[in-house]
Amino acid sequence: METAGDEFADEVDALQAATRVLAGVALRSLDVLDGVVTLPQYRMLAVLAELGRARSARVARALGLDASTVTRLADRLVTTGHVVRGRDPRHRSVVTLELTPSGQRLVSAVSGWRQRELSRIVATLPPAIQVQLTSVLGGLVMAAGEGYGLTAEPVLPL
């Protein structure tokens, strides 16, 4: 008797293995920061790189964290000069967060390392597999739905 998920067991196993590789690349990329920021702090920097100047409540939602946790993370990043705190001119009680040039450089350093490492890995594949990889991963991204994985907010597939 076939159980739920057995129908795609080989595909799911391959995706699990690919996830381990991609997570490994993501985690190793933080090594370029030499401990300047923690993983949770980097996550905030990456979200701010995506959102631009944003209300702290929006950052909290994107990270799936409580507002108080975001405040503590922001405090550390403001102290180190990677984030600047501001106010919404229309609502003085609203706190905004934005990357400084220093924070942007950290995100760029990590992104650049990831780009180079993924390029190195892809370059080891035969050209025909490279083409298939682009097609298959593009299909996977479409099946997951736009924005899936960018934030902690649930995104429903189309």
Secondary structure, 3 states (H helix, E strand, C coil): CCCCCHHHHHHHHHHHHHHHHHHHHHHHHHHHHCCCCCHHHHHHHHHHHHHCCEEHHHHHHHHCCCHHHHHHHHHHHHHCCCEEEEEECCEEEEEEEEECHHHHHHHHHHHHHHHHHHHHHHHCCCHHHHHHHHHHHHHHHHHHCCCCCCCCCCCCCC
